[in-house]
Amino acid sequence: MDELTKTIASRGDLAHLALFLWASGASALLVFALRELAAANRRFEDFVKEIAALNRLFKKD
């Protein structure tokens, strides 16, 4: 990675390097947020299933 940075710096493409790093970071944060959202959705679905099971249990007369 050090050689790549030196090559980019010598060609004067620091703005492109900064843009690439920003886009990579933003994409990584998006992936992390989507994973967390999916996990929260699974936990909520499990919660709703348990509540439905309790409702069926207590509804029997």
C-alpha positions as CSV (number, residue, x, y, z in Angstrom):
1,M,0.0,0.0,0.0
2,D,2.9,2.3,0.7
3,E,4.2,2.0,-2.9
4,L,0.7,2.8,-4.2
5,T,0.5,5.9,-2.1
6,K,3.9,7.1,-3.3
7,T,2.9,6.6,-6.9
8,I,-0.3,8.5,-6.5
9,A,1.5,11.3,-4.6
10,S,4.2,11.6,-7.2
11,R,1.6,12.0,-9.9
12,G,-0.3,14.6,-8.1
13,D,-3.5,12.6,-7.7
14,L,-3.9,13.3,-4.0
15,A,-7.5,14.4,-4.5
16,H,-8.3,11.1,-6.2
17,L,-6.7,9.2,-3.3
18,A,-8.7,11.3,-0.8
19,L,-11.9,10.7,-2.7
20,F,-11.2,6.9,-2.9
21,L,-10.5,6.7,0.9
22,W,-13.7,8.7,1.6
23,A,-15.8,6.5,-0.6
24,S,-14.3,3.3,0.8
25,G,-15.0,4.5,4.3
26,A,-18.6,5.5,3.5
27,S,-19.2,2.2,1.8
28,A,-17.8,0.3,4.8
29,L,-20.1,2.3,7.1
30,L,-23.1,1.5,4.9
31,V,-22.3,-2.2,5.0
32,F,-22.0,-2.1,8.8
33,A,-25.2,-0.2,9.2
34,L,-27.1,-2.6,6.9
35,R,-25.8,-5.6,8.8
36,E,-26.9,-4.1,12.1
37,L,-30.3,-3.3,10.6
38,A,-30.7,-6.8,9.4
39,A,-29.7,-8.2,12.8
40,A,-32.2,-5.9,14.6
41,N,-34.9,-7.0,12.2
42,R,-34.2,-10.6,13.0
43,R,-34.3,-9.9,16.7
44,F,-37.6,-8.0,16.4
45,E,-39.1,-10.9,14.3
46,D,-38.1,-13.3,17.1
47,F,-39.8,-11.1,19.6
48,V,-43.0,-10.9,17.6
49,K,-43.1,-14.7,17.2
50,E,-42.7,-15.1,21.0
51,I,-45.5,-12.7,21.7
52,A,-47.7,-14.5,19.2
53,A,-46.9,-17.8,20.9
54,L,-47.8,-16.3,24.3
55,N,-51.0,-15.0,22.9
56,R,-51.9,-18.5,21.6
57,L,-51.1,-20.0,24.9
58,F,-53.2,-17.6,27.0
59,K,-56.1,-17.5,24.5
60,K,-57.0,-21.2,25.0
61,D,-60.0,-21.4,27.3
